[in-house]
Amino acid sequence: LDEAAACWQLPQAFFIFMCFAISAMSHFKFNVLYAIDHAVTLDIQENANFAVSGIVPFENGRIGHKTVFDVNSIADFWSWFSEGLTPIFWPQNWTISETRANTAVHCSGPRDALASYGGWSPEMLADTPLVSPDTFVGDACPEQDAFAWPLPLKRFFGDVEGVDGNYLMFHSIVAGVRLRQERYDAIACDPQISKSLHAGKCKPDMLHYWLYPELTEAKHMNARHVNRPGGEDEFLLSRWNQSLVREHLRRLENRVWFSPETAKVEITFTTYNAHLDLVTVTYVFFFLNTAGHIHKRIEPVSFFLGPYTNPWNYVFDIVWLALVVKLSLEEGWELIKHWRQLGLIVGTTNYMTFVNFVDWISIVYSFVLVGLWNDQLRRLGDLEATMKKGQPMEIGTFPHNSIRQEFFDQVDDIVDQTRLFRNFLVAYPFVIVSRFFKAFASQPRLATVANTMVQASTDIFHFLVVVGIVFIIFTLSALLLWGEELEEFVSFSRASNTVFRIMLGDFDWSALHISGGRPTAYIWFWSFQWLVNLIMLNMLLAIVMSVYGDVKSHIGKSKTLWSQSYEIYRRYREVQRGHAMPLRRVLQRVDSRDSCREAVRLVSLVCSHGVAEHQALHILMEAHKFQEAEKMAEENLRDIKRIRRIDTKVTQMHRSLARSRRWTSSVEPSDVPMDAGNFNL
């Protein structure tokens, strides 16, 4: 019965796993999300350039020699934002080929060029020449209307007045761009020597972003240091023309919005893809540490407003939830039966084996996922309701700043919730796998791996203690050797991960010996490879293989998976045809009528309990085999105990003889009493 019940759990666990996998992949559509995020990242990396070769705005900028990763100062930040980011986040006019664009620039004079670029006062524009010697005058310009939107594009985008509110052709810009920062007020410097060498103030010793920030650290904004005086949140609205955006950026640069007191700048840009019903939130981070370096990170996050775009999404979600509910009801009923038979405390103790405990963890974890998913759907519904308040032709999409602020807060919450939910989903397959091992336990050949790990766990634990100490020693020495030169060794956690990769063969030898010096790098590398990689890892493999051989030898001629499955199927067919009685019913009748535990015979099974003769004979034969196997196991256990006792006695005898030899060798013959031969050893 136990084997059959465990065997039936294998397809159930498989269906739970498959429904979960299909549901997760169909909801998230990672191929689409990757394509969107990659397109946005590539556009910012490759097209948001500055340090252009042309004399902008009087000439067409031919090529930008620097990208976002070349922003190494505050001046670079404003140049990149104005020259690189503004043209792609606030697209204006239709883009044409390079030759036509170079010609069209000369259709306007210096005054028009400055006015279109933005940020110049009317007085300065009035003193600027209207035309230059190389300016086309009047109708002489061959590309006078080159930047006008073609009519087919207006029809596609649905805008008869211009389609400047689109990004990468298929994305509609929503609200615009939000600028915010973490700002720490400067304080008086603490060291006394600074008074002799430094006249200014110091930045507080808080978050300095020494190393390239991880994703969780980058996304987290310290609320106490956001929207501070001098570093207030700023909004650059969608459908602004580029001259207005650059004028606003000039004002921010003049009042030093990005200052040495700034620790982190976050640029948030939101778009909506109506073709996919998908929202993309693009974060561009700049981290300024007190070493004077600026770390840069681009992180687009996309999510679907409507996760249920296909009826199959509902089908797989419902089937998965039904299987989880069925599992919880079965385990709950089993627990209740233990309570009825043994009481609350004793019944719970007997029921709560490791396997059942893991089952309940998987059940509780599944319902936690259901709660998180419902919360995600609620947040998406609130965001959709907010987005419906916008208008595609509205400056900034929404009519009021409060709605715009609410929109950005909602997308921030959804991004955080999505990442949290996906982290929970990452752990769920490992929780489900416990169901597979519970089913494997009933099949000796499938349980080989699990039994090997269980039996070898003691030896592996003690072995890992030794290996762990050796590994920590090499990690610390690597940290001291390469910590200042290589980013992979700057902290103990990073050094541990890098040393583990070296153990697996993933390392850059040129960086190791150049940074640490050849002699020391040779000594560290050779000793680590010989001791850890070649000796200790092979010792671990020997421990596992030795136990695996023992486990394999005890399997013998055990049933295979397909033979056991066929037997269960054959028994099920016989029950359906009325040729046999279900085993659970046989067990109930035997337990209820043979309470004295007397021997069960073939005649009693057939005549008293109504079991078919061939089934009764099969049951008794299998019971006899099981009894013989248990007797053999007990005899083997007794033999093992007897051998251990003999080994202990022999060891004690060897120690006694060794002490006697040491005593006799240290005593002079004249000191031995005459009656020494009468000693009873």
TORBAZA-669766 format. One record per residue (C-alpha): y, z, x; residue in one letter. Coordinates in steps of 0.05 Angstrom, whole numbers, plus 32768, in hexadecimal, padded with zeros to 4 digits. Layout:
N
Y / Z / X / A
...
//
This chain:
681
8000 / 8000 / 8000 / L
8031 / 8012 / 8038 / D
8021 / 7FD1 / 805C / E
802B / 7FA8 / 801D / A
806C / 7FCC / 800B / A
8087 / 7FC2 / 8051 / A
8071 / 7F7A / 8052 / C
8096 / 7F6C / 8011 / W
80D5 / 7F89 / 8031 / Q
80D6 / 7F51 / 8065 / L
80EA / 7F19 / 8034 / P
811B / 7F49 / 8012 / Q
813D / 7F59 / 8054 / A
813D / 7F0F / 8065 / F
815F / 7EFD / 8023 / F
8193 / 7F34 / 802C / I
81A2 / 7F1A / 8072 / F
81A5 / 7ED1 / 805C / M
81D1 / 7EDE / 801F / C
8201 / 7F07 / 804A / F
8204 / 7ED1 / 8080 / A
820F / 7E98 / 804F / I
8242 / 7EBF / 8028 / S
826A / 7ED3 / 8066 / A
826B / 7E8C / 8081 / M
827D / 7E6C / 803F / S
82B6 / 7E9D / 8032 / H
82D6 / 7E9A / 8077 / F
82C6 / 7E51 / 808A / K
82D0 / 7E60 / 80D4 / F
82D1 / 7E17 / 80E7 / N
830F / 7E0D / 80BC / V
8330 / 7E4D / 80D5 / L
8323 / 7E3A / 811D / Y
833F / 7DF4 / 8113 / A
837F / 7E0F / 80F3 / I
838A / 7E46 / 8127 / D
837B / 7E17 / 8160 / H
83AD / 7DE3 / 8146 / A
83E4 / 7E17 / 8141 / V
83D5 / 7E35 / 8185 / T
83D2 / 7DF1 / 81A6 / L
8414 / 7DDC / 8186 / D
8439 / 7E1A / 819F / I
841A / 7E16 / 81E4 / Q
8424 / 7DCB / 81F0 / E
8460 / 7DB8 / 81C6 / N
848E / 7DF5 / 81C7 / A
84AB / 7DE3 / 820B / N
84EC / 7DF2 / 822D / F
850D / 7DE1 / 8270 / A
8511 / 7D98 / 8258 / V
8524 / 7D60 / 8287 / S
8558 / 7D40 / 8259 / G
859F / 7D5B / 8251 / I
8596 / 7D78 / 820C / V
85B8 / 7D6E / 81DB / P
85DA / 7D31 / 81F9 / F
8598 / 7D11 / 820C / E
8554 / 7D10 / 81EE / N
8529 / 7D45 / 8210 / G
84F3 / 7D1D / 8231 / R
84C4 / 7D54 / 8248 / I
84C4 / 7DA0 / 824A / G
84AA / 7DBA / 828C / H
849D / 7E02 / 8274 / K
8473 / 7E1E / 823B / T
8470 / 7E62 / 8219 / V
8447 / 7E7D / 8252 / F
8481 / 7E6F / 8281 / D
84AE / 7EA0 / 825C / V
84BA / 7ED3 / 8293 / N
84FF / 7EEC / 8283 / S
852C / 7EFA / 8247 / I
8553 / 7EBA / 8254 / A
8511 / 7E93 / 8254 / D
8501 / 7EB1 / 8210 / F
8540 / 7E98 / 81F0 / W
853A / 7E54 / 8212 / S
84F2 / 7E4E / 81F9 / W
8504 / 7E63 / 81B3 / F
853F / 7E34 / 81AD / S
8525 / 7DF7 / 81D2 / E
84DA / 7DFD / 81C5 / G
84CA / 7E25 / 8186 / L
8504 / 7E11 / 815A / T
84F3 / 7DC6 / 8157 / P
84AB / 7DD3 / 8142 / I
84B6 / 7E0D / 8112 / F
84F3 / 7DEE / 80F2 / W
84E2 / 7DA3 / 80F3 / P
851E / 7D78 / 80E3 / Q
851D / 7D2D / 80D5 / N
84E3 / 7CFF / 80E1 / W
84C9 / 7CF9 / 8128 / T
84C7 / 7CB3 / 8146 / I
84AC / 7C95 / 8186 / S
84CC / 7CA5 / 81C9 / E
84F3 / 7C64 / 81D4 / T
8511 / 7C65 / 818F / R
8523 / 7CAE / 8196 / A
8547 / 7CA2 / 81D8 / N
856E / 7C6A / 81B8 / T
857F / 7C91 / 8179 / A
859E / 7CCA / 81A2 / V
85D5 / 7C9A / 81B7 / H
85E7 / 7C8A / 816F / C
8610 / 7CCB / 816E / S
8645 / 7CE4 / 819D / G
864A / 7D27 / 81C3 / P
866D / 7D4A / 8188 / R
8636 / 7D38 / 8157 / D
8601 / 7D4B / 8189 / A
861F / 7D91 / 8193 / L
8629 / 7D9A / 8148 / A
85E1 / 7D88 / 8139 / S
85C8 / 7DB7 / 8170 / Y
85ED / 7DF3 / 8154 / G
860E / 7E31 / 816F / G
8651 / 7E13 / 8182 / W
8694 / 7E29 / 8164 / S
86BF / 7DF7 / 813D / P
86F6 / 7DFD / 8172 / E
86C5 / 7DE8 / 81A9 / M
86AC / 7DAE / 8180 / L
86F3 / 7D97 / 8172 / A
8700 / 7D90 / 81BD / D
86BF / 7D69 / 81C8 / T
86C5 / 7D1D / 81CC / P
86AD / 7CFA / 818D / L
868C / 7CC1 / 81B4 / V
8677 / 7CB5 / 81FC / S
8674 / 7C73 / 8224 / P
862A / 7C6A / 8214 / D
8630 / 7C7A / 81CA / T
8621 / 7C43 / 8197 / F
865C / 7C3C / 8167 / V
8654 / 7C2C / 811D / G
861E / 7BFC / 8109 / D
860F / 7BE9 / 8151 / A
85DB / 7C20 / 8155 / C
8596 / 7C00 / 814E / P
8575 / 7C42 / 8139 / E
85AB / 7C5E / 810B / Q
857A / 7C76 / 80D5 / D
853E / 7C82 / 8102 / A
8537 / 7CCC / 80F2 / F
853A / 7CC3 / 80A6 / A
84FA / 7CD6 / 8081 / W
84D3 / 7C98 / 806A / P
84C8 / 7C92 / 8020 / L
847B / 7C96 / 8024 / P
8480 / 7CD8 / 8047 / L
84B0 / 7CF3 / 8012 / K
847E / 7CE0 / 7FDD / R
8445 / 7D02 / 8003 / F
846B / 7D42 / 800E / F
848B / 7D41 / 7FC9 / G
84D3 / 7D49 / 7FDF / D
8508 / 7D15 / 7FD2 / V
853D / 7D39 / 7FFB / E
8517 / 7D43 / 803B / G
84D7 / 7D64 / 8051 / V
84F0 / 7D92 / 8088 / D
84C8 / 7DCE / 806F / G
8484 / 7DB7 / 8089 / N
845E / 7DC8 / 80C8 / Y
8429 / 7D9D / 80E9 / L
842E / 7D6E / 80AC / M
83FE / 7D95 / 8080 / F
841B / 7DDC / 8081 / H
8456 / 7DF4 / 8057 / S
8483 / 7E27 / 807A / I
8488 / 7E66 / 8051 / V
84C4 / 7E96 / 8056 / A
84D3 / 7E83 / 809F / G
84CD / 7EAD / 80DE / V
84D2 / 7EF8 / 80E6 / R
84E9 / 7F15 / 8128 / L
84DB / 7F5E / 8136 / R
84D2 / 7F89 / 8174 / Q
84BC / 7FCC / 818F / E
84F9 / 7FEC / 81AF / R
84FC / 802B / 81D9 / Y
853F / 804B / 81E7 / D
854F / 8053 / 8231 / A
8550 / 809A / 824D / I
8569 / 80BB / 828C / A
853B / 80B0 / 82C7 / C
8510 / 80EC / 82DB / D
8502 / 80E7 / 8326 / P
8539 / 8105 / 8351 / Q
8537 / 80CC / 8383 / I
854B / 809C / 834C / S
8591 / 80B9 / 834D / K
8598 / 809F / 8394 / S
857A / 805B / 8388 / L
8583 / 804B / 833E / H
85C4 / 8051 / 8317 / A
85AB / 803D / 82D2 / G
857B / 805A / 829E / K
852F / 8055 / 829A / C
84FE / 803F / 8265 / K
84D3 / 8077 / 8248 / P
848C / 807B / 8260 / D
8469 / 8065 / 8220 / M
844A / 8022 / 8210 / L
845A / 7FF6 / 824C / H
8425 / 7FC0 / 8243 / Y
8411 / 7FBF / 828B / W
83D5 / 7F92 / 827F / L
83CB / 7F57 / 8251 / Y
83C7 / 7F79 / 820D / P
8389 / 7F76 / 81E3 / E
838C / 7F5A / 819D / L
838D / 7F9E / 8179 / T
83C3 / 7FB8 / 81A8 / E
83EC / 7F78 / 81A0 / A
83EA / 7F78 / 8154 / K
83FA / 7FC2 / 814D / H
8445 / 7FD1 / 8146 / M
845D / 8018 / 8151 / N
8483 / 8025 / 8110 / A
84B0 / 8059 / 8131 / R
84CC / 8026 / 8161 / H
84D3 / 7FEA / 8133 / V
8514 / 7FD5 / 8112 / N
853D / 8003 / 813E / R
8589 / 7FFC / 8149 / P
8594 / 7FC0 / 8175 / G
854F / 7FA5 / 8167 / G
8550 / 7F9C / 811C / E
851F / 7F6D / 80F9 / D
853B / 7F26 / 80F4 / E
8528 / 7EEE / 80C4 / F
8532 / 7EA4 / 80D4 / L
8528 / 7E82 / 8091 / L
84FF / 7E44 / 8084 / S
8525 / 7E03 / 8074 / R
855F / 7E19 / 80A0 / W
8576 / 7DDE / 80CB / N
856D / 7DE5 / 8115 / Q
85B7 / 7DEE / 8123 / S
85B9 / 7E2B / 80F6 / L
857B / 7E48 / 8117 / V
8598 / 7E3F / 815C / R
85DA / 7E5D / 8146 / E
85B5 / 7E9B / 812E / H
858D / 7E9E / 8170 / L
85CE / 7E99 / 8197 / R
85E9 / 7ED6 / 8172 / R
85A9 / 7EFD / 8181 / L
85AD / 7EEA / 81CA / E
85F6 / 7EFF / 81CF / N
85E9 / 7F44 / 81B2 / R
85AC / 7F4C / 81E0 / V
8579 / 7F54 / 81A8 / W
8543 / 7F4B / 81DD / F
8557 / 7F7E / 8211 / S
8535 / 7FA7 / 8249 / P
852A / 7FDD / 8215 / E
84FB / 7FAD / 81EF / T
84B1 / 7FB9 / 81F9 / A
8494 / 7F84 / 81CB / K
84AF / 7F49 / 81A3 / V
8488 / 7F2E / 8168 / E
8497 / 7EEA / 814A / I
8474 / 7EE0 / 8106 / T
846F / 7E9B / 80E8 / F
844C / 7E8E / 80A5 / T
8433 / 7E4D / 8088 / T
840B / 7E38 / 804B / Y
83DA / 7DFE / 8049 / N
83D5 / 7DE6 / 8001 / A
839D / 7DB6 / 8013 / H
8370 / 7DF2 / 8024 / L
8392 / 7E2A / 7FFE / D
839A / 7E4D / 8041 / L
83CF / 7E7A / 8060 / V
83DB / 7E7B / 80AB / T
8401 / 7EB4 / 80CB / V
8414 / 7EA4 / 8113 / T
8428 / 7EDD / 8141 / Y
8449 / 7ECF / 8184 / V
844F / 7F0F / 81AE / F
8478 / 7F1E / 81EC / F
846A / 7F5F / 8212 / F
849E / 7F77 / 8244 / L
8485 / 7FAD / 8274 / N
84AD / 7FD4 / 82A7 / T
848E / 7FAA / 82DF / A
84BC / 7F73 / 82C7 / G
8484 / 7F46 / 82AD / H
847F / 7F28 / 8267 / I
843A / 7F1F / 824A / H
8433 / 7EE8 / 8215 / K
8400 / 7EE2 / 81DE / R
83F9 / 7EB0 / 81A4 / I
83CE / 7EC8 / 816A / E
83C9 / 7E9F / 812A / P
83A1 / 7EBE / 80F1 / V
838B / 7E94 / 80B5 / S
836C / 7EA9 / 8074 / F
835D / 7E89 / 8031 / F
8384 / 7EA0 / 7FF4 / L
8348 / 7E91 / 7FC8 / G
8307 / 7EA4 / 7FEA / P
82DD / 7E8B / 7FAE / Y
82E8 / 7E40 / 7FB3 / T
82A0 / 7E2F / 7FA3 / N
8270 / 7E48 / 7F6C / P
823C / 7E55 / 7FA2 / W
826A / 7E8C / 7FBE / N
825E / 7EB3 / 7F7E / Y
8213 / 7EA5 / 7F7F / V
8206 / 7EBF / 7FC5 / F
8234 / 7EFB / 7FBC / D
8211 / 7F0F / 7F7B / I
81CC / 7F06 / 7F99 / V
81DE / 7F2F / 7FD6 / W
81FC / 7F66 / 7FAB / L
81BF / 7F65 / 7F7D / A
818F / 7F6D / 7FB8 / L
81B8 / 7FA7 / 7FD3 / V
81B9 / 7FC9 / 7F8F / V
816E / 7FBF / 7F88 / K
8163 / 7FDD / 7FCD / L
818F / 801A / 7FBB / S
8169 / 8025 / 7F7A / L
8125 / 8021 / 7F9C / E
8139 / 8051 / 7FD3 / E
815B / 807F / 7FA0 / G
811C / 8080 / 7F74 / W
80F1 / 808F / 7FB1 / E
811F / 80C9 / 7FC3 / L
811C / 80E4 / 7F7C / I
80D0 / 80E3 / 7F7D / K
80D1 / 810C / 7FBD / H
80FF / 813E / 7F9C / W
80D1 / 8144 / 7F5F / R
8094 / 8150 / 7F8A / Q
80B0 / 817B / 7FC2 / L
80F3 / 8195 / 7FAC / G
8139 / 8183 / 7FC1 / L
813A / 819C / 8009 / I
80F1 / 8190 / 801D / V
80EF / 814E / 7FF8 / G
812F / 8136 / 801B / T
8113 / 814C / 805F / T
80D2 / 8128 / 8055 / N
80F3 / 80E9 / 803A / Y
812B / 80E3 / 806C / M
8105 / 80C2 / 80A5 / T
812A / 8099 / 80D7 / F
8119 / 8058 / 80B3 / V
8130 / 8072 / 806F / N
816F / 808E / 808F / F
8180 / 804A / 80AB / V
8172 / 802C / 8066 / D
81A5 / 8059 / 8046 / W
81D7 / 8048 / 807D / I
81CE / 7FFE / 806C / S
81D7 / 800D / 8021 / I
8216 / 8037 / 802B / V
8231 / 8004 / 805D / Y
8226 / 7FCC / 802B / S
824E / 7FF0 / 7FF5 / F
8285 / 7FFD / 8028 / V
8288 / 7FB2 / 8034 / L
828D / 7FA7 / 7FE9 / V
82C8 / 7FD7 / 7FE5 / G
82EC / 7FB6 / 801F / L
82E0 / 7F71 / 8001 / W
82FD / 7F87 / 7FBE / N
833A / 7FA3 / 7FE2 / D
8342 / 7F61 / 8007 / Q
8340 / 7F3A / 7FC5 / L
8374 / 7F69 / 7FA7 / R
83A3 / 7F5E / 7FE2 / R
8399 / 7F13 / 7FDE / L
83AA / 7F15 / 7F94 / G
83EA / 7F3C / 7FA2 / D
83FE / 7F0B / 7FD8 / L
83F1 / 7ED0 / 7FA9 / E
841D / 7EF0 / 7F74 / A
8455 / 7EF8 / 7FA6 / T
844F / 7EB1 / 7FBF / M
8455 / 7E97 / 7F77 / K
849C / 7EB3 / 7F77 / K
84B1 / 7E80 / 7FAB / G
84CD / 7E39 / 7FA5 / Q
84BD / 7E01 / 7FD6 / P
8506 / 7DE9 / 7FDB / M
8522 / 7E30 / 7FE0 / E
8542 / 7E45 / 8022 / I
8512 / 7E7B / 803B / G
84E1 / 7E6A / 8003 / T
84F2 / 7EA9 / 7FDB / F
8534 / 7EB7 / 7FB7 / P
853C / 7EFF / 7FD0 / H
8534 / 7F21 / 8013 / N
850B / 7F59 / 7FF4 / S
84D6 / 7F28 / 7FDD / I
84D6 / 7F08 / 8022 / R
84CD / 7F4C / 8043 / Q
8495 / 7F5D / 8012 / E
8473 / 7F1B / 8022 / F
8472 / 7F29 / 806D / F
8459 / 7F70 / 8061 / D
8420 / 7F55 / 8036 / Q
8409 / 7F21 / 8069 / V
840A / 7F57 / 809F / D
83DE / 7F84 / 8074 / D
83AE / 7F4B / 8064 / I
83A8 / 7F38 / 80AE / V
8398 / 7F80 / 80C0 / D
8368 / 7F87 / 8086 / Q
8345 / 7F46 / 8097 / T
833A / 7F5C / 80DE / R
8320 / 7F9F / 80C8 / L
82F1 / 7F7F / 8095 / F
82D6 / 7F4E / 80C8 / R
82C9 / 7F87 / 80F9 / N
829F / 7FA8 / 80C3 / F
827B / 7F67 / 80B7 / L
826B / 7F61 / 8101 / V
8242 / 7FA1 / 80FE / A
821E / 7F91 / 80BD / Y
81E8 / 7F61 / 80DA / P
81D2 / 7F9A / 8109 / F
81CD / 7FC8 / 80CD / V
81A3 / 7F95 / 80A7 / I
8173 / 7F8D / 80E1 / V
8158 / 7FD3 / 80D4 / S
8138 / 7FB6 / 8095 / R
8112 / 7F84 / 80C0 / F
80F8 / 7FBA / 80EF / F
80E0 / 7FE3 / 80B4 / K
80B8 / 7FA7 / 809C / A
80A0 / 7F99 / 80E3 / F
8083 / 7FDF / 80E8 / A
804A / 7FCD / 80B8 / S
8034 / 7F92 / 80E2 / Q
8019 / 7FA7 / 8127 / P
802B / 7F65 / 8148 / R
8072 / 7F65 / 812D / L
807A / 7FAF / 8140 / A
8068 / 7FA2 / 8189 / T
80B1 / 7F9E / 81A1 / V
80C8 / 7FDB / 8179 / A
808C / 8004 / 818F / N
8097 / 7FF0 / 81D7 / T
80DF / 8007 / 81D5 / M
80CD / 8048 / 81B3 / V
8095 / 805A / 81E4 / Q
80BF / 8045 / 8220 / A
80FE / 8068 / 8208 / S
80F1 / 80A8 / 822F / T
80E6 / 8083 / 8271 / D
8120 / 8054 / 8263 / I
814F / 808E / 8254 / F
8140 / 80B2 / 8296 / H
8143 / 8070 / 82BC / F
8187 / 805F / 829D / L
81A2 / 80A3 / 82B2 / V
8195 / 8090 / 82FB / V
81AD / 8049 / 82F2 / V
81EB / 8061 / 82CD / G
81FF / 808F / 8307 / I
81F5 / 8057 / 8339 / V
821C / 8027 / 830D / F
8256 / 8058 / 8306 / I
8258 / 8060 / 8352 / I
825C / 8015 / 835D / F
8290 / 800E / 8325 / T
82BD / 8043 / 8344 / L
82B8 / 8024 / 8389 / S
82C8 / 7FDF / 836B / A
8304 / 7FFD / 8347 / L
831E / 801A / 8389 / L
830F / 7FDA / 83AF / L
832C / 7FA5 / 837F / W
8355 / 7FCD / 834C / G
8398 / 7FB8 / 8368 / E
8388 / 7F6F / 8374 / E
835D / 7F59 / 8339 / L
836C / 7F64 / 82EF / E
8322 / 7F6B / 82DF / E
831F / 7FAD / 8308 / F
8361 / 7FCE / 82F6 / V
8341 / 8004 / 82C9 / S
82FE / 8025 / 82C7 / F
82EA / 8004 / 8285 / S
82FC / 7FBF / 829F / R
82DA / 7FCC / 82E1 / A
829B / 7FE3 / 82BD / S
8299 / 7FA3 / 8295 / N
82A5 / 7F78 / 82D2 / T
826F / 7F9C / 82FB / V
823E / 7F91 / 82C2 / F
8250 / 7F47 / 82C2 / R
8244 / 7F45 / 830E / I
8200 / 7F65 / 8301 / M
81F0 / 7F2A / 82D3 / L
8209 / 7EF7 / 8305 / G
824D / 7EE8 / 82E7 / D
8280 / 7EF1 / 831F / F
82B4 / 7ECD / 8348 / D
82A1 / 7ED8 / 8390 / W
82DF / 7EB7 / 83AD / S
830D / 7EE7 / 8387 / A
82E3 / 7F23 / 839D / L
82E2 / 7F16 / 83E7 / H
832A / 7EFC / 83EB / I
8346 / 7F38 / 83C6 / S
831C / 7F6F / 83E5 / G
830F / 7F53 / 842A / G
82CE / 7F33 / 8441 / R
82AD / 7F6F / 8465 / P
82B6 / 7FA1 / 842C / T
82A6 / 7F6D / 83F7 / A
8266 / 7F5A / 841D / Y
8250 / 7FA3 / 8421 / I
825E / 7FB2 / 83D8 / W
8240 / 7F72 / 83BD / F
8200 / 7F73 / 83E6 / W
81F2 / 7FBC / 83D9 / S
81FF / 7FB4 / 838E / F
81D3 / 7F76 / 8388 / Q
8199 / 7F94 / 83AE / W
819A / 7FD9 / 838F / L
81AD / 7FCB / 8347 / V
819D / 7F83 / 8339 / N
815E / 7F77 / 8362 / L
813D / 7FBD / 8363 / I
8153 / 7FE5 / 8327 / M
8154 / 7FAE / 82F3 / L
810E / 7F9A / 8308 / N
80F8 / 7FE2 / 8303 / M
8112 / 7FE3 / 82BC / L
80EB / 7FA3 / 82AD / L
80AD / 7FC2 / 82CB / A
80B4 / 8000 / 829E / I
80BB / 7FD6 / 8260 / V
8082 / 7FA6 / 8272 / M
8053 / 7FE0 / 8282 / S
805E / 7FFF / 823E / V
805A / 7FBB / 821D / Y
8016 / 7FB0 / 823C / G
7FFD / 7FF2 / 8220 / D
8018 / 7FE3 / 81DB / V
7FFB / 7F9D / 81DD / K
7FB6 / 7FB8 / 81F1 / S
7FB4 / 7FE6 / 81B4 / H
7FC0 / 7FAD / 8184 / I
7F7B / 7F90 / 818F / G
7F66 / 7F63 / 8157 / K
7F9C / 7F77 / 8126 / S
7FAD / 7F4A / 80ED / K
7FE0 / 7F14 / 80F7 / T
801D / 7F0D / 80CB / L
8001 / 7ED2 / 80A5 / W
7FBC / 7EF1 / 809B / S
7FDC / 7F31 / 8080 / Q
800A / 7F08 / 8053 / S
7FCE / 7EE0 / 803A / Y
7FA9 / 7F20 / 802A / E
7FE3 / 7F3B / 8002 / I
7FE9 / 7EF9 / 7FDD / Y
7F9D / 7EF7 / 7FD0 / R
7F9F / 7F3E / 7FB4 / R
7FDB / 7F2C / 7F88 / Y
7FB6 / 7EEF / 7F6C / R
7F78 / 7F18 / 7F5D / E
7FA2 / 7F4B / 7F37 / V
7FC4 / 7F14 / 7F10 / Q
7F81 / 7EF6 / 7EFC / R
7F65 / 7F3A / 7EE8 / G
7F30 / 7F3B / 7F1F / H
7F4D / 7F77 / 7F42 / A
7F76 / 7FB5 / 7F34 / M
7FB9 / 7FC2 / 7F56 / P
7FB1 / 7FF1 / 7F91 / L
7FE7 / 801F / 7F78 / R
7FC1 / 8029 / 7F37 / R
7F80 / 8036 / 7F5D / V
7FA4 / 806A / 7F86 / L
7FC0 / 808C / 7F48 / Q
7F7B / 8090 / 7F27 / R
7F59 / 80AA / 7F65 / V
7F8F / 80DF / 7F71 / D
7F8F / 80F5 / 7F28 / S
7F43 / 80FA / 7F1F / R
7F2D / 810F / 7F64 / D
7F5C / 8149 / 7F6D / S
7F26 / 816F / 7F94 / C
7F28 / 8139 / 7FC9 / R
7EDD / 812D / 7FC6 / E
7EC0 / 80EE / 7FE6 / A
7ED0 / 80AF / 7FC1 / V
7E92 / 8084 / 7FB8 / R
7E87 / 803C / 7FA1 / L
7E67 / 8053 / 7F60 / V
7EA0 / 8081 / 7F4E / S
7ED4 / 804B / 7F5B / L
7EAF / 8019 / 7F30 / V
7E95 / 8045 / 7EF8 / C
7EC8 / 807D / 7EF4 / S
7F08 / 8059 / 7F08 / H
7EFB / 8013 / 7EED / G
7F04 / 7FEF / 7F30 / V
7EE1 / 7FAC / 7F3A / A
7EA4 / 7FB1 / 7F67 / E
7EBD / 7F80 / 7F9C / H
7F01 / 7FA2 / 7F9E / Q
7EE1 / 7FE7 / 7FA3 / A
7EB4 / 7FD0 / 7FDC / L
7EF0 / 7FB2 / 8000 / H
7F19 / 7FF2 / 7FF8 / I
7EE1 / 801E / 8012 / L
7ED5 / 7FF0 / 804E / M
7F1F / 7FF0 / 8060 / E
7F23 / 803B / 8057 / A
7EE7 / 8043 / 8085 / H
7F07 / 8017 / 80BA / K
7F47 / 8040 / 80B4 / F
7F21 / 8081 / 80BB / Q
7EFC / 8068 / 80F8 / E
7F3D / 8051 / 8117 / A
7F5C / 8096 / 810B / E
7F1F / 80B8 / 812A / K
7F23 / 808B / 8166 / M
7F6D / 8099 / 816D / A
7F5F / 80E4 / 8169 / E
7F28 / 80DE / 819C / E
7F55 / 80B7 / 81CA / N
7F8A / 80EC / 81C1 / L
7F59 / 8123 / 81D2 / R
7F41 / 80FC / 820F / D
7F89 / 80F4 / 8226 / I
7F95 / 813F / 821E / K
7F54 / 814F / 8242 / R
7F67 / 8121 / 827C / I
7FAB / 8141 / 8280 / R
7F8C / 8186 / 8284 / R
7F5C / 816F / 82BA / I
7F96 / 814F / 82E0 / D
7FBD / 8190 / 82DC / T
7F81 / 81B9 / 82F6 / K
7F76 / 8188 / 832F / V
7FC0 / 818B / 8341 / T
7FBE / 81D7 / 8342 / Q
7F7F / 81D6 / 836E / M
7FA0 / 81A6 / 839F / H
7FDC / 81D4 / 83A4 / R
7FB0 / 8212 / 83AF / S
7F89 / 81EE / 83E6 / L
7FCA / 81D8 / 8406 / A
7FE4 / 821F / 8407 / R
7FA2 / 8237 / 8424 / S
7FA5 / 8204 / 845C / R
7FEC / 8217 / 846D / R
7FD8 / 8261 / 846F / W
7F9B / 8257 / 849B / T
7FC2 / 822B / 84CB / S
7FF8 / 8260 / 84D4 / S
7FC8 / 829A / 84E1 / V
7FA9 / 82A7 / 8526 / E
7F5D / 82AC / 8527 / P
7F61 / 82F3 / 8542 / S
7F8A / 8308 / 8506 / D
7F55 / 82F3 / 84D4 / V
7F2E / 832F / 84B9 / P
7EE4 / 8332 / 84C5 / M
7ED6 / 8332 / 847A / D
7F03 / 82F5 / 846C / A
7EC5 / 82CE / 8458 / G
7EBC / 82FC / 841D / N
7EFB / 82E3 / 83FB / F
7EF1 / 82C3 / 83B7 / N
7F1A / 8284 / 83B7 / L
//
